[in-house]
């Protein structure tokens, strides 16, 4: 099986689904708040490693010949379902534009968490140490982007977001 089959759901979920759900959601999903210092470098590392993750998957060969492959496939399926749920919920914010319900009650960043889990599953499924290594770099850069998003959310949503931060963890 060719790894491109693993790329198609993530592309549809990230770029197709938001537009179907809410015309403003596509812009919200693609929005990156202003970055400062290390966050500027992290933004470029994020973009480059995300591209590498997708390109490597396109050309990778997937075999289902041992238990680890099936575990990876299971992680991919569960993560994709959760990723789609998080995007659906993200596409329908409250009146103020903040997402605090559904998976957003468990983590402030369900799209990032499930995206990471999806590619972790892909790494296990493909038995690819290279994919895993790039994913780790990707996730480190993601942390810095999340910090910039939190700073932006505090400015935009003020006390409402600070209260949300006190109730819900950044990751899990």
C-alpha positions as CSV (number, residue, x, y, z in Angstrom):
1,X,0.0,0.0,0.0
2,X,1.3,3.5,-0.9
3,X,1.5,6.1,1.9
4,X,-0.4,8.6,-0.2
5,X,-3.6,7.0,1.2
6,X,-2.5,8.4,4.6
7,X,-2.1,12.0,3.2
8,X,-5.5,12.3,1.6
9,X,-7.6,12.3,4.8
10,X,-5.4,14.8,6.5
11,X,-5.5,17.2,3.5
12,X,-9.3,16.9,3.3
13,X,-9.8,17.3,7.1
14,X,-7.5,20.3,7.2
15,X,-8.4,22.2,4.1
16,X,-11.7,20.8,2.7
17,X,-13.8,20.1,5.8
18,X,-13.6,23.6,7.4
19,X,-14.9,25.3,4.2
20,X,-17.8,22.8,4.0
21,X,-18.7,23.5,7.6
22,X,-18.4,27.3,7.9
23,X,-17.1,29.8,5.3
24,X,-15.0,31.5,8.0
25,X,-13.5,28.3,9.4
26,X,-11.0,27.9,6.5
27,X,-9.4,31.2,7.4
28,X,-9.5,30.5,11.1
29,X,-7.7,27.1,10.6
30,X,-5.0,28.7,8.4
31,X,-4.5,31.7,10.7
32,X,-1.2,32.0,12.4
33,X,-0.9,34.8,15.0
34,X,2.1,37.2,15.1
35,X,5.2,35.5,16.3
36,X,8.1,36.9,18.4
37,X,11.7,35.8,18.8
38,X,12.1,32.0,18.7
39,X,8.5,31.7,17.5
40,X,9.5,33.2,14.1
41,X,12.1,30.4,13.6
42,X,9.6,27.9,14.9
43,X,7.0,29.0,12.4
44,X,9.4,28.2,9.5
45,X,10.5,24.9,11.1
46,X,6.8,24.0,11.5
47,X,6.0,24.7,7.8
48,X,9.1,22.9,6.5
49,X,8.6,19.8,8.7
50,X,4.9,19.6,8.0
51,X,5.8,19.6,4.3
52,X,8.4,16.9,4.8
53,X,5.9,14.8,6.8
54,X,3.4,14.9,3.9
55,X,6.0,14.4,1.2
56,X,7.7,11.4,2.9
57,X,4.3,9.8,3.4
58,X,3.4,10.2,-0.3
59,X,6.5,8.1,-1.2
60,X,6.6,5.7,1.6
61,X,5.5,2.1,1.2
62,X,3.1,0.7,3.9
63,X,3.1,-3.0,4.8
64,X,0.7,-4.6,7.3
65,X,3.0,-7.5,8.2
66,X,3.4,-7.2,11.9
67,X,1.6,-6.1,15.0
68,X,3.3,-2.7,15.2
69,X,1.9,-1.9,11.8
70,X,-1.6,-2.6,13.0
71,X,-1.1,-0.6,16.2
72,X,0.1,2.3,14.0
73,X,-3.0,2.0,11.8
74,X,-5.2,1.9,14.9
75,X,-3.6,5.1,16.2
76,X,-4.0,6.7,12.8
77,X,-7.7,5.9,12.6
78,X,-8.5,7.1,16.1
79,X,-6.4,10.2,15.7
80,X,-8.1,11.1,12.4
81,X,-11.6,10.7,13.9
82,X,-10.5,13.0,16.8
83,X,-8.9,15.4,14.3
84,X,-12.1,15.6,12.3
85,X,-14.1,16.1,15.5
86,X,-11.8,18.9,16.6
87,X,-12.1,20.6,13.3
88,X,-15.9,20.4,13.3
89,X,-15.9,21.9,16.8
90,X,-13.4,24.5,15.9
91,X,-15.6,25.5,13.0
92,X,-18.4,26.4,15.4
93,X,-17.0,28.7,18.1
94,X,-19.1,30.4,20.7
95,X,-20.5,33.9,20.2
96,X,-17.2,35.5,21.2
97,X,-15.2,33.3,18.7
98,X,-13.7,31.1,21.3
99,X,-13.8,27.3,21.3
100,X,-14.4,25.8,24.8
101,X,-16.7,22.8,24.2
102,X,-16.2,19.2,23.2
103,X,-12.6,18.2,22.8
104,X,-11.7,21.8,23.8
105,X,-12.8,20.9,27.3
106,X,-10.0,18.3,27.5
107,X,-7.2,20.2,25.7
108,X,-6.8,23.8,24.5
109,X,-5.2,22.4,21.4
110,X,-7.0,19.3,20.2
111,X,-6.1,19.8,16.5
112,X,-2.4,20.0,17.3
113,X,-2.6,17.0,19.7
114,X,-4.5,14.8,17.2
115,X,-2.4,15.9,14.3
116,X,0.7,14.8,16.3
117,X,-1.0,11.5,17.2
118,X,-2.0,10.9,13.5
119,X,1.6,11.3,12.3
120,X,2.9,9.2,15.3
121,X,0.6,6.5,14.1
122,X,1.9,6.9,10.6
123,X,5.5,6.6,11.8
124,X,4.6,3.4,13.6
125,X,2.6,2.1,10.7
126,X,5.4,2.8,8.2
127,X,8.2,1.6,10.6
128,X,9.9,4.9,9.8
129,X,12.4,6.4,12.1
130,X,12.9,9.3,9.7
131,X,9.2,10.2,9.9
132,X,9.3,9.9,13.7
133,X,12.4,12.2,13.9
134,X,10.8,14.8,11.7
135,X,7.6,14.6,13.7
136,X,9.6,15.3,16.9
137,X,11.1,18.4,15.4
138,X,7.7,19.4,14.1
139,X,6.2,19.0,17.5
140,X,8.9,21.1,19.2
141,X,8.2,23.9,16.7
142,X,4.5,23.5,17.3
143,X,4.9,24.2,21.0
144,X,6.4,27.7,20.2
145,X,3.5,28.4,17.8
146,X,1.0,27.4,20.5
147,X,2.7,29.9,22.9
148,X,2.2,32.7,20.3
149,X,-1.5,31.6,19.8
150,X,-2.0,31.7,23.6
151,X,-0.6,35.2,23.7
152,X,-2.8,36.3,20.9
153,X,-5.9,34.7,22.5
154,X,-5.2,36.5,25.8
155,X,-5.1,39.8,23.9
156,X,-8.3,39.0,21.9
157,X,-10.4,37.2,24.5
158,X,-8.9,38.7,27.7
159,X,-10.2,37.2,31.0
160,X,-12.4,34.7,29.3
161,X,-9.3,33.0,27.8
162,X,-7.4,33.3,31.0
163,X,-10.2,31.5,32.8
164,X,-10.2,28.9,30.1
165,X,-6.4,28.4,30.5
166,X,-6.9,27.8,34.2
167,X,-9.6,25.2,33.6
168,X,-8.1,23.3,30.6
169,X,-4.6,22.0,30.0
170,X,-2.5,23.1,27.0
171,X,-2.1,19.5,25.8
172,X,-3.5,16.6,27.7
